[in-house]
């Protein structure tokens, strides 16, 4: 997938007009206070698909935003938001002249990992099938309020805890999105799925049960009575992620949660996640997280 698709990294967004940012960490953009006569240039409208190298939330207060995410087209209207997570291919197709809203983009691992693994991964799983969601009026006010708090904190340049505060506010925003996304998935689950969608749902369900002990694609393929090659093909087609990447995502999220909790040693964590020794766990963690377990604890 990666060779012909441009990777839109968070650093690219800092080049747009009317943005606030901390380099490599978080980028905000909004046009809620500018006159309608001014040109709309602050959202990343692109003439070709790009792959997200960060997590993004787009929120519409007025007008329309037409976007294609993972080959599905959506029209973002007032009181709607969409979520684009790392690895998704998307394209902003058009933006109406009267569009008003905001964007928050963060590096992939910006938020502190404190949630239950299955809760977070259920959120990501839902985003493989749907990306845009509507809000009730009271929820809109809460969303906008959190955004203003994020923006105000970002402007406190000398505050010694600015980044932890920003991480917390972004986490609050995702907590507000979580029940909306999960409710949508529950409603959607009442309708029939294609055979491949059913395989994806069953695969994720089995991963949630067994990821602490089983990291082999073959193990899950055997559970579903299909070949590893076919399982990998289906999972990639539905989610644009490899089956092994989904398994690793569960394991690495659990590892991060345990490392930050401070309740277990690295050796104990490696044993709990069924690694043969601490060295193999360290290599796995560094491959997935880009740093050693010790470096992650101190980050």
N, C-alpha and C positions, 0 to 999 in steps of 0.2 A: 504493500500500500504506500510506503513512505517515499519512494523515489520520485514520483511525478507530482506530489502534492506539496505545496508550500507550507512550511510549518510556521504558523503565526505565534510568535513568542510574546510574552508580556512586554519585552523591551520594545517591540514594534509599536505598541499602543502609546508609548510615551511620546512618539513623534507626532501624534494628532494634536489638533487645536483643542484648547479648553479642557485640559486634563490636569489632575492633581495626582501625584504618585510618589512612592518610595521606590527607587530603582531596584528592579528584580523582585519586588515583594508584592505591591498592590498598585492598581491604577483605577482612578475614578474619573468618570466623565458624565456631565449632565448639561442640559440646556433649559432647565426649568425656569430660569430667570432672565433669559435673553429675549429681546424683541423678536416677533415673528418675521420682521423684515430682514433679519440677518441670515446669511446662508447657513445651511445645516452641514457641518463638516466634522463634527466631533465623534460620530460613530464610525466604526470600521467597515464602511460599505466597500465591497470588493466585487470585481468583475469575473472572478473565478473562485472555485472552491479552495478553501484553506483548511489545514488541520490545526486544531486548537492545541497550543503548547502550554495552556493554563486553564483555569476554571473561570467561567464568565457567567454573570447574571445580567440580563437585560430586562428593564422594567418600563412599561408604557403607561403614561398618564393621559396622553391625548394623541390623536392621530393614529397612524398605522405604520407598522414595520413588517415587511414581508421577508421571511428568512427561510432558507432550506437547511435542515440539519439531518445528517445521516440519510440523505436522499428523500426525506419527507418535508413537504412545504407547509409553513404555518404563517398565519397573519396575526401579528401581535397587535391587539386593540386595547383601548383604555382598561386599566385595572387588570392587566395580564402581565405575566413575567415568563421568561424562558431561561433555562439553565443549559449551558454548554460546558461539558467537562473535558478534561485533557484527553486527547486522542480522537475526539469527534471531528468529523469533516462538516464544515458549514459554509454558508454563503449568504451574505446580506443582499437580497435581490433588489429591494427598493425601500425608500423611506419617504413618507408623505411630508409635504411642506409644513404641515401643522403638527408634526410629531414633537411631543415633549416627553422626556423620560430620563432615565439614568442607566449607567453601566458600571458594574464593579467587576474588575478582573484581578485575580490573585494567582500567585504561583501555586503549583499543584499541592504542595505540602504546607501551605500558609497557616492553616488552622491547627491549633494544638489537638492532638489525638486523645480524646477523653471519652468518646462515646463507645457504646457497645459495638463490637465489630459487625454483628448481624444487622444492627440498626442502620449503620452507615452504608453497608453493602446493599441492603434492601433499597436504600435511597438511590444508589447508583444503578441498581438493577432496573428500577422503575424508569430511569432516564434512558434506558436503551430502547424503550417502546414509545415514549412520549416525552416531549421537551417543553411544551408550553402549557401554562395553567392559569386559571382565572382566580380572582380574589373577591371577597366581599368587602363592602365599604370600610368596615372597621379594621380589616386586615390591611387595606391599602394605607390607611393612616399609620399603622404600626410599621409597615415596610418603609414608608417615606421617613418616618421618625428615626428609624435605625440608620438609614442612609445619611441623614443630616448629622447624626452622631458620629458616623464614620468619617464624614468629610471634615467636621469640626476637629476631631482628634488628629486627622492627618495634617491639619494646619498648625498644630501645636508643636512646632519644630524643636523646641528645647525640652520637651517633656521626656524624662529619662525612661518612661515605660510606654512610650507611644506605640511601639510595635505590639507588645502584649495586649494593650488596650484595643488596638485595631483587630487583632486576632479574635479577641472576645466578642467584639461587635459583629464581625463577619460570621462568627459561630452562631450568634443570636439570630442573624438573618437566615442562616440555613436551618436552624431549629424552627423558625416560623414557616419555612417552606416545607419542611419534612412532613407534617401531617397532611398538608394539601396534596403533596405528591403521592403519599401512601394511600390517601383516600381515593384519589383518581385511579390508582392501580387496582384497589379493591373493587371499584366499580367496573373497571375494564375486565377484571378476571371473571366476571359473570358471563361474558360473551365468549363465543368460541374462538379458539386460536388455530393457526395453521399448524401443521405437523412440526415444522421447524421451530416455531415459537414454543410449542409444548416441550420439545426437546431442550430448548434453552432454559425454560422455567424449571424443568425437572433437574437439569444439570446444576443450576444455581442452588436449588433446594438440597441436592446431595452434597455439594461443596460446603454449604452452611453446616451440614451435619458432620462432615468428615475432614475438613481442611487441616485440623490440628495434627492428624495422623497420616493422611494420604495426600500426596502432591503429584501423583502420576495421572496423566490424562487417560491412560489405559484402565486404571482402576474405575474411573467414572464411566468410561465407555462400556466396560463390562457390566456395571450396574444398570445401564440403560439398554443393554443388549444390542449395541451397535459398535462399529469399528472405531478405533481412535481417529482414523483419518476422516471418517464421515462426521464424527462429533466435532472435530476441530473445524471442518468446513462449515458446518451449521452455526457453531458459536461465532465464528468470524463474520459470517454473512449477517447474522442478526445484530451483533453488537459492535462490529469493527474491532474486536479484541480477540486474541487467541484464547483458547480454553486454558492453556497454561498460565496466561496472564491473569485470568480471573482467579485461578487457584492461588497464585502468588500474591494477588492483591489482598485476599482474605488473610493469608499468613502474615504478610508484612504489616497490615493494619493491626492485627493482634499483637505482633511483636513490638510495634511502636507503643501501643497502649501499655503493655507490660513494662517496657523499658522506662517509660516516663512515670509510671506509678511508683517505681522505686521499691516495690515490695519484694521483688525477686532479683537474684543475681543473674548475670548474663548466662551463666552455666545452667541455672535452674530454668530460665526461659527457653534455652535451646532444648532442654530435656522435655519441657512441657509441650513444645511444638514438634517433638519427635525427630529432632536432628541427631545424627549419630554422635556428634561431638560439638563442642563450642566453636571449633575452627570452621566446620562446615556451615554452621549457623552464621558466623561472622562473614563468610564469603557470600552466602545467600543474601544477607542483609545489605552488604555493600553493593552488590549487583543491583538490587531493587531500589535502595534508598540513596545510593551515591555516597554513602559515608559508613563508617564502622559503627557498631552498636554503641561503643563508648563515646564516639563523636556525636552521635544522635542524643545520647543522654545529656551531654553538655551543651547541645545547641539551643 
